Amino acid sequence: MPWSLVVGLVPRKVWLWLMGVILVLCFLLMVLFTSAITTLIGFQKNNSNENVESVQLVNGKAQISKALEQYRPLFEKYAAKYGVSEYVELLLAKTMQESGGRLADVMQASESLGLPPNTIQDPERSIKVGIRYFANMLEKAGGDVKVAIQAYNFGGGFIDYANKYNNGEYSKEIAIEFSRMKYQELKHTGMYSCIRPEATATGACYGDIGYVEAVLSYLEGGTVNADAQPTGEWIMPIGGALTQTSDYGMRSDPFDGSPAMHRGIDFVCTNAVTPIQSVDNGEVVEVERSNSGYGKNVLVKHEEGLYSHYAHLYAISVQNGEVLQRGDEIGKCGTTGDSTGPHLHFEVMTTKHYGSDVNPAPYLGL
């Protein structure tokens, strides 16, 4: 039958309906095709960005101390054992934040086993436990490096929290929210305190909300070289006879009586009169004149993984970057910041970041 005859037998309304259906189907196919292409491009773009960030985080060269460098073979050994060999530099950077390589529990891994801090006294065991824990956190975080880093400090609960409230991704804001929530739950124990001014301001005093940035700050350059050779023997930060008023460790907070960690040793001195001196050769790496809890304070780097900190000063006589000799004056005794009276609050730290303190007594021969 001729085609023209077939066309003539079909009503015009039917042809118009068929043509409309065909046009609608074509339009829908075009929309679906465009959406698929857009989604694919977006996925590739996002995946590319994530890969770039991951490569940058993993492949940066860790800036570490000589004390930590000696353990590199152990980091390589256990990173291979737990399937995270590509994260060796990151693990070294993280350990700089934890201890600078100077403590027996170099990765501060005791708490991951449910033990009190610094229970582990064998560096190799600390590295083994710490790397295994990081590998577990990384797997639980789906390979998200920043989430895994923060979870090493906060615990695995942070990953669940990020999954629930931030699509499993890290952000400083979600870290602050989690820290604030946990601190409200646990502050009655007296085991936690605000370790950064921003933590005090936000009430995020559980763990370290600046942990990710602190760790990643070590992923640049190579092994750190000291700018001022240490003498190997420290002097007291105040000359003459000293009266010690508070030891390092847990005590009652002088303001509200609650249990609190005292991160240094306090010495009596005369406001605006008593000179405060550097305990050894070093370089001034931080001078703060703000109204923080420490008041006017100075941080001096002596060798890799060893810093001295002088707080509540009345006046400061050094500047950032200045190289000091043992006994050089840093400033005058004061009572600035959170202080109940004129005294020197003296700390020893293993990194330049707050919370890396150790007991100053052995360094001062007390």
Buried (B, 14 or more C-beta within 10 A) or exposed (E): EEEEEEEEEEEEEEEEEEEEEEEEEEEEEEEEEEEEEEEEEEEEEEEEEBEEEBEEBBEBBBBBBBBBBEBBEBBBBBBEEBEBEEBBBBBBBBBBBBBBBBBBBBBBBBBBEEEEEBBBEEBEBBBBBBBBBBBBBBEBBEEBBBBBBBBBBBBBEBBBBBBEEBEBBBBBEBBBBBBBBBBEEEBEEBEBBBBBBEBBEBBBBBBBBBBBBBBBBBBEEEBBEBBBEBEEEBBBBBEEEBEBBBBBEEEEBBEEEEEBBBBBBBBBBEBEEBBBBBBBBBBBBEBBEEEBBBBBBBBBBBBBBBBBBBBBBBBBBBEEEBEBEBEBEBBBBBBBBBBEEBBBBBBBBBBBBBBBBBBBBEBBEE
